[in-house]
Structures are given as structure tokens and as C-alpha cells.
């Protein structure tokens, strides 16, 4: 083996260890969420607790922790003074990301405060079936067919316009797109890819649209801020290195007034973009469940970075 080849393999092993560490912390956050979510608890208190745990472990958020309830499928986050609380019967999707030196673990679980176990199993088992199928050379169309067919055995359908994705250092979404329905799916999995598979099971129409005020934002790594924008806010966004950030994290450091003024200026200038909540097209009364893991495509198949430790040790 050449010295260069050995150095490349060593670098890959180091990166995988960082992904595993990020995945370990992310799984701990989900255990924390399961112990926290109950009727009467405020959404924002859950999200604060998750992010505090990530920082206490010496890692950083890859994106703001989010909780999307019932017909809201994804991207719902909280302002600092958000009064919403969990209620009996809710289907609560907790989506969070951890990074260690840019190596990202992205994972979601659903907590059922009602009697919706079959819906949750449709998403969970579709994810597990997809993981079992992962291997280099697998067509993404076939992976999507596995997700869709598994979900249909439970009597539900996937959301067609929400997909899994690749991840890369300091990049939460990149190719390949990992769909949950086979129509139009192209490409194959390749050894060395880091991907996220996240099938959403729904009782609704199987399609989402944007609705509501955005609490999560993104910016290019080289942020071009208009003159006069608060420098502290700009510095905090730049420190994210292109990863998403929340209104709440800015407000905690700079106050609501400064944060609102800066966000309006940056949005007006096109310097940042927002991520509004994504809601099932059927609207109120629809329910959505989601499970997601970050997965390394190895020569022999999948290595799941975000398993709970007790699950990983048993499989």
C-alpha cells in the first residue's frame, strides 16, 4: 500500500469516527426527547433541552432542532416565546442534527401521544426495509419501491415530495436524492456515500406544501450582508459555515428587536433564505409520522450512524 493510499484510508476512518460520535449524541437526544415529550410540555422547552445536550457533549447543532406535530410534516421550529404545548393524541416528529467538525448525523423519530402505532410502524418499518436493502450499486428507484411497498402493507402511503438526501462535510443536503416513491427516481448508491433515509408515512394526500412563519433560515457560507446589518448577528450566522440557523438562537444572544431587524434586512437583500413549515396537503386532521437515520454505504452494506446504543448492540 502506498503512503498516499494509507493516508486516504486513515482520513476516512477518522471521519467515520466523527460521524459515529455525532450519531451517538443524536441518539442520546432522541432518548432525551422520549423522556420529555408528554402533554403539557412546551415545544420550545424540548428544543432547548436537546440543543443544550448537544453543546454539553462538545458537539454543535447541524441544524436547529425541530418538532412537527400531526399534519405538519417537517421544518417546524420555535420562537423564544412560543406558547405551544404537546397535547394528548399528538403525533410528534422530532428532527435533529449534530455535527462533529462538520461530520453530520441527521435523524428523526416520532413520538406517539395517542393510539397511532400502526402509522408509526409504517414509517419505521419502511426505513428498516430500506436500510436492509442498502448496498453499492443499488438503484434508488428500487430503494424507493421498497419504501413504498413496505408502507402500503400497513395501509398508508409515503409523502412523495419529501425525500432523503446525501450529506457531506458542513452540508446537510446534497446528492443523491433518496425518494420514497419510485416514479422519476434515478441514480445508484455508491460505496463511500453518506446518506439519510427518511420515509414519511401519512394518512393524508401524500404531498406537502409550505405554510406558516419560518423559524429556520439558511445562508451561503460566504454571507454578503447589507451595510448596517448588526455585526454580531452576521458573525453568528457566518460561524454556522453554511448550516441552517434559527431565529431563536439569534434572539437568545442578541435580543428579539435586534434579531428581527437583522433578519428582515437579510431576507430583503436575498442574503439568507427561509424554511417554512411543511404541511400535509390534506390539512388539519391528517397525521404524518417520520423516522430517519444517517447511513454510511459500505462495501458490505449499510452502517447506521444514528442507532440507539441498545438497538445497535442487539443487531
C-alpha positions in Angstrom: 0.0 0.0 0.0 1.4 3.4 -1.0 1.8 6.1 1.7 -0.8 8.2 -0.1 -3.4 5.4 -0.1 -2.7 4.7 3.6 -3.2 8.4 4.4 -6.5 8.5 2.5 -7.8 5.4 4.3 -6.7 6.8 7.7 -8.5 10.1 6.9 -11.7 8.1 6.0 -11.5 6.2 9.3 -11.1 9.4 11.3 -14.1 10.9 9.5 -16.2 7.9 10.2 -15.4 8.0 13.8 -16.6 11.6 13.9 -19.8 10.6 12.1 -20.3 7.8 14.7 -19.7 10.3 17.6 -22.2 12.7 16.1 -24.6 9.7 15.7 -24.1 8.7 19.3 -25.0 12.1 20.6 -28.0 12.4 18.2 -29.4 9.1 19.6 -29.0 10.4 23.1 -31.0 13.4 22.2 -33.8 11.2 21.0 -33.8 9.3 24.3 -34.0 12.6 26.0 -36.9 13.6 23.8 -38.8 10.4 24.6 -38.4 11.1 28.3 -39.5 14.7 27.9 -42.5 14.7 25.4 -45.8 14.5 27.2 -49.0 16.5 27.3 -48.4 20.0 28.8 -44.7 20.3 27.9 -43.9 23.3 25.8 -42.3 22.6 22.3 -39.6 25.2 22.9 -38.5 23.7 26.2 -38.0 20.3 24.4 -35.9 22.0 21.7 -33.8 24.0 24.2 -33.1 20.8 26.1 -32.0 18.9 23.0 -29.7 21.7 21.9 -28.2 22.2 25.4 -27.4 18.4 25.4 -25.6 18.6 22.1 -23.5 21.5 23.3 -22.8 19.8 26.6 -21.3 16.9 24.7 -18.8 19.1 22.9 -20.6 19.0 19.6 -22.7 21.5 17.6 -26.2 21.5 16.0 -26.1 20.7 12.3 -29.4 22.5 12.1 -31.9 23.8 14.7 -33.8 21.0 16.5 -37.4 20.9 15.2 -40.7 19.4 16.3 -43.5 19.0 13.8 -46.9 17.8 15.1 -49.8 16.0 13.5 -50.4 17.4 9.9 -47.1 19.3 10.0 -44.5 17.0 8.4 -41.3 18.9 8.9 -39.4 22.2 9.4 -41.5 23.4 12.3 -39.4 25.2 14.9 -40.0 27.6 17.8 -39.6 31.3 18.5 -38.2 32.1 22.0 -41.6 32.8 23.4 -43.5 30.0 21.6 -46.5 29.1 23.8 -47.4 25.8 22.1 -47.6 22.6 24.2 -48.0 18.9 23.4 -51.4 17.5 23.8 -52.9 14.1 24.2 -53.3 12.4 20.9 -50.5 14.2 19.1 -48.1 12.6 16.7 -44.8 14.4 17.4 -41.9 14.2 14.9 -38.6 15.3 16.5 -35.9 16.1 13.9 -32.4 17.0 14.9 -28.9 17.2 13.6 -25.5 17.0 15.3 -22.1 17.7 13.8 -18.6 17.0 15.0 -16.1 19.0 13.0 -18.6 19.2 10.1 -19.4 15.5 10.2 -23.2 15.4 10.4 -25.7 13.0 11.9 -29.3 13.8 10.8 -32.0 11.8 12.4 -35.7 11.9 13.2 -38.1 9.9 15.3 -41.8 10.1 16.0 -43.4 10.1 19.5 -47.0 9.0 19.7 -49.1 10.6 22.4 -52.2 8.9 21.1 -53.0 5.5 19.6 -51.3 5.8 16.2 -48.9 2.8 16.5 -49.7 1.4 13.0 -48.9 4.8 11.4 -45.6 5.0 13.2 -44.7 1.4 12.2 -45.4 2.1 8.6 -42.6 4.7 8.6 -40.3 2.8 10.9 -40.5 -0.5 9.0 -40.2 1.2 5.6 -37.0 2.7 6.9 -35.7 -0.6 8.2 -36.5 -2.3 4.9 -34.6 0.3 3.0 -31.6 0.0 5.3 -31.6 -3.7 4.8 -31.5 -3.2 1.0 -28.6 -0.7 1.0 -25.6 -1.7 -0.9 -23.3 -0.2 -3.5 -24.9 -0.4 -7.0 -28.5 -0.4 -5.6 -30.8 1.6 -7.9 -32.5 4.4 -6.0 -35.7 3.5 -7.9 -35.5 0.1 -6.3 -34.9 1.6 -2.8 -37.9 3.8 -3.3 -40.0 0.8 -4.3 -39.0 -1.0 -1.1 -40.1 2.0 1.0 -43.4 2.5 -0.8 -44.4 -1.2 -0.9 -43.5 -1.7 2.8 -45.6 1.3 3.8 -48.5 0.1 1.8 -48.6 -3.2 3.7 -49.6 -1.1 6.7 -52.3 0.8 4.8 -50.5 4.1 4.4 -48.6 5.9 1.7 -45.4 7.9 1.7 -45.2 11.7 1.1 -43.9 11.9 -2.5 -42.3 15.3 -2.4 -40.2 14.8 0.7 -37.0 12.8 0.1 -33.9 11.6 1.9 -30.6 13.0 0.8 -26.9 12.8 0.8 -24.8 14.7 3.3 -21.2 16.0 3.2 -19.0 18.0 5.5 -20.9 21.1 6.6 -23.5 20.3 4.0 -26.9 19.0 5.3 -28.4 18.3 1.8 -26.6 17.1 -1.3 -26.9 14.4 -3.9 -28.2 11.8 -4.1 -31.8 12.5 -3.6 -33.3 9.4 -1.8 -37.0 9.3 -2.8 -39.8 7.3 -1.1 -41.7 6.7 -4.4 -40.1 5.1 -7.5 -41.6 7.4 -10.1 -38.9 9.5 -11.7 -36.2 8.2 -9.4 -32.7 7.9 -10.9 -29.2 7.1 -9.9 -27.5 4.4 -7.8 -25.9 4.1 -4.4 -22.1 4.2 -4.4 -19.6 2.9 -1.8 -18.5 5.7 0.5 -21.7 7.7 0.3 -23.2 9.1 3.5 -27.0 9.3 3.1 -30.1 9.9 5.1 -33.2 7.8 4.5 -36.4 9.4 5.9 -39.7 8.0 4.8 -42.8 10.0 5.9 -46.0 7.9 6.3 -49.3 9.9 6.0 -53.0 9.4 6.4 -53.5 12.3 4.0 -52.8 13.0 0.3 -49.1 12.2 0.2 -48.0 15.7 -0.6 -46.8 18.7 1.4 -46.7 22.5 0.9 -45.2 25.4 2.8 -47.4 27.1 5.4 -46.7 29.3 8.4 -44.0 31.5 9.7 -40.4 30.3 9.1 -38.2 30.0 12.2 -35.3 28.3 10.4 -33.0 30.0 7.9 -30.1 29.3 5.7 -27.2 31.3 4.2 -24.3 30.7 1.8 -21.0 30.1 3.5 -19.8 33.5 2.3 -22.5 35.7 3.6 -22.9 39.1 1.9 -24.8 41.2 4.4 -26.1 44.7 3.6 -24.3 47.6 5.1 -25.6 48.4 8.6 -26.7 44.9 9.5 -25.9 44.1 13.1 -22.3 42.7 13.0 -23.0 40.3 15.9 -25.8 38.6 14.1 -23.8 38.4 10.9 -20.8 36.9 12.8 -23.1 34.3 14.4 -24.5 33.3 11.0 -21.1 33.1 9.4 -19.9 30.9 12.3 -22.5 28.3 11.2 -20.4 27.8 8.0 -23.5 27.5 5.8 -25.5 25.3 8.1 -29.1 26.3 9.0 -29.8 28.5 12.0 -32.9 29.6 13.9 -34.5 32.9 14.9 -34.4 31.6 18.5 -30.7 31.1 18.7 -30.1 34.6 17.4 -32.6 36.1 19.8 -31.1 34.3 22.8 -27.8 36.1 22.1 -28.9 39.4 20.6 -32.4 40.0 21.8 -35.7 40.0 19.8 -35.5 43.5 18.4 -32.0 43.3 17.0 -32.7 39.8 15.6 -35.9 40.8 13.9 -34.4 43.8 12.3 -31.4 41.9 11.1 -33.5 39.0 9.7 -35.8 41.4 7.8 -32.8 43.2 6.3 -31.0 40.0 5.3 -34.2 38.4 3.8 -35.0 41.6 1.9 -31.5 41.6 0.4 -31.6 38.0 -0.5 -28.6 37.3 1.7 -30.5 34.5 3.5 -33.4 32.2 2.8 -36.0 30.7 5.0 -37.5 27.2 5.5 -41.3 27.5 6.4 -43.1 24.5 8.0 -44.2 21.8 5.5 -47.8 20.7 6.0 -49.7 17.7 4.6 -51.9 18.9 1.8 -55.0 17.3 3.4 -54.6 19.9 6.2 -55.9 19.6 9.7 -56.9 16.1 10.7 -54.1 14.4 8.6 -51.3 12.7 10.5 -47.7 12.2 9.5 -45.0 10.0 11.0 -41.3 10.1 10.2 -38.3 8.0 11.1 -34.8 8.9 9.8 -31.3 7.5 10.1 -27.9 8.6 8.7 -26.3 5.7 6.9 -22.8 5.0 5.5 -22.9 3.0 2.3 -20.1 0.5 2.9 -18.7 -2.3 0.7 -20.9 -4.9 2.6 -24.0 -2.7 3.0 -25.3 -0.1 5.5 -23.7 1.2 8.7 -26.3 3.1 10.6 -24.7 6.0 12.5 -27.7 7.1 14.5 -29.0 3.9 16.1 -29.8 3.9 19.8 -27.0 2.1 21.5 -29.2 -0.7 22.9 -30.6 -1.3 19.4 -27.1 -1.3 17.8 -25.7 -3.7 20.3 -28.6 -6.2 19.6 -28.2 -6.2 15.8 
